[in-house]
């Protein structure tokens, strides 16, 4: 098996998830942002491209309002903006929807995307699913992502349950799920990470 040609994608590591209306609850946002920075540092040391994605809505929107304080990247990630290989603005859950990311990845001969950032229950799962028909392999760093508590007319689920369930779901089909330390070790050996499958996961 040939070595994966990776890009690290940091999805929406924005202040909305820290100071806004969508606070990340699990893993603790103070911990996950550290893991995101660890992944960025590891990618840069391995000469992997780092892509920073920001969700951006009109200025009157209640969340991710363009130019607002909560639209800004978290300071830990904002410090890496100038060094990023690519920056993407998106309006939908998937990092591929109405963006130039797919074209850029193909130009760079990337075949594997490593997803970090927020939220597990929205943009991470949407992006992983969207990558499947495009032919990109997907990795998800479980400690460098995070979920919110959910409660609506269909039911209630705490963030830990949401996050852990979706990590198992992703690993069963769409992505190789691991932690930042294991991923960093794989970079040093150029190893591909393996995922499970639906049949195995059903047993």
Secondary structure as UniProt FT lines:
FT   STRAND          6..11
FT   HELIX           15..17
FT   TURN            18..19
FT   TURN            27..28
FT   HELIX           29..45
FT   TURN            46..47
FT   STRAND          49..55
FT   TURN            59..60
FT   TURN            66..67
FT   TURN            69..71
FT   HELIX           75..78
FT   TURN            79..80
FT   HELIX           81..83
FT   STRAND          86..90
FT   TURN            95..98
FT   HELIX           101..107
FT   TURN            108..109
FT   STRAND          112..118
FT   HELIX           120..124
FT   HELIX           125..132
FT   TURN            133..135
FT   STRAND          137..147
FT   STRAND          150..152
FT   TURN            153..154
FT   STRAND          155..157
FT   HELIX           159..171
FT   TURN            172..174
FT   STRAND          176..178
FT   HELIX           180..189
FT   HELIX           198..201
//
